[in-house]
């Protein structure tokens, strides 16, 4: 109730306008479920009409594609710009990654610079630290890369953009961007483009900048409900692999697995924004657990193996899973060590199996009497097995790529991110505020969280995507005729259409 108004910038796409996309999210996303349940249909829509303004724009455009009258209106009313948008794929097309993560951030900062008080809260990632190990301070030295190289971030970004535009294939662009990232000490395109964005912001003198760097964001502890997650995240492939009969994971068992629940990140972001509005914020905040409530990969793998035993004890598990896979141990292993069965071996088995099944023609290769009796059932079985092999091939290929991309974070580097700044804010809260807004990562009991919250959540929200299945949004939440959030014009809301279920390949895009 104390929030005046939140202005949300949303890009339109083929699925709808900015306003339509906002309402589809508000009415269907499980993240908004508690608010819908608390307020009910009429009050929910009235509340959002009152508190939220949707603007159609695009961070990829100068000044986010906003026209001058809109910018002038924002300049009078904005207290702060909070920039969450970004491309989180570790190996995207670098052209898109640079335009979204680097120049997109600058476009958002340009909007903040137009405000009377140009506050800009930028959500980055803790892994802009690059290829380093050990204690990572909450600081940034503009123009100095993770490996200590002094560089001009504006020159690097603009020159790379020009070079990328001259290359014809995505593979060529990825190779070039990875080469540039490695020269400066970043492990991949994602951290490189996010790091460049931070350095460009830090060199500006026309914004009040605060950087927030979450570590590995995972399932919610409490809000919107225990276990809520979205998409394929870092621990998803770990849990998927270790719950199968492939029971090894390429990680250094002693390294820190810096996990932070998503609702803890949300609490921290609100704390930092409030401090920035008071003029009391530090320049950089880490949101992580490694410094104060550490979880190692050894511990995470052991807990995952225990969670897998629970999964394979359910009535829905296959006899093979209940009698064999359930009792197999899970172990971390060196990323460069040979092992059996390896993912390439398993993928080849799936490919060869599908090739054999594709060439097998029961009607042509079996006696007529045999085919007449069992042919129809056999055809169906072959079709299903072929589909299973195809899905296994795709999924194993996906996991191979993920493990290659995750290697710097789970094997090569051991990060310990200081988080003193956000804990200091948490300690200053009043007793009433403390319950709602404290940064509570130190309260996480990793055994309970992993077994009772996180892995059960992944079973619902993540593992189906790795199996090439679908994850459904909440049922439609019908809305009345309402005022257009963007324009103030009375409009008849379009019918609530069932949102298409998220699919693994949509998550990758």
VENGI-V831199 format. One line per field, one symbol per residue. psi: psi as a letter, one per 40 degrees, with the letter a starting at -180 (. if undefined). A space follows every 50 residues. Layout:
psi: ???
//
This chain:
psi: dehcihhhhhhiaeeiidddddddddedhddedddddddidddddddddd ehhhhhaheeihffeiidddddddddehdihhhdiihehdgihddddddd dcddddddddddeeidhghhhhhbideedagiiahhigihhhehideehh ihddddddddddddeeididdddddddddddddeeieidddddddddddd ddeieeighhhhgibhhaiiddhdihehihahadeddddddeeaehfihg ihdeihgghhiddddddddddddddddefeiidhhhgieddegihidddd dddddddddddeeideiidddddcddeiiiiiiidehiihhidddddddd ddddddddehgdddeiiddddddedddddddddddddddddddddddddd dddddeddeeddihhhhifdddddddeeiiddddddeihfdeehhddddd deddddddddedddddefaihiiiiigiiihihhddeehhihhiihhhhh iiiddddd.
//
